[in-house]
Amino acid sequence: MSQIIDNIDIVVNPDKIFIELTDNDQNIVVSAENITVSVNSSLSVTTQDIFHVGETPVGIINNSNAIFTTLNNFQPESVELIVNGTIQTYGVDYYTTGSNTININISPVIGDIIRVNYKQG
């Protein structure tokens, strides 16, 4: 299904939702996977403007591993860890080291779902 209202295009199908807002100078695209903002050539977007939401960090969930990495470097103060839908508390449930490593204080067990939100650094 696709619907165009003025300069907004919304596409919905069973696999993903896609919303695009287009103006003469900017383009904003929101999909199930990411958010993209494009602006005219006189402006620029830096990695400090990129947020990763709902990323599955890399690491084995096997009842003993507690170290996970993100696909991109992050700004440590921006990291938000979610385990089984519950936001974890920094310094209590997890902490970060380096620019892309998350250490979870209690190793996730098989079947746990881990997601991370962060601002790219």
Helices and strands as residue ranges (DSSP letters): E 2-5, E 8-12, E 17-22, E 26-31, E 35-39, G 47-49, E 51-55, E 67-69, G 76-78, E 80-83, E 86-87, E 94-97, E 101-104, E 114-119
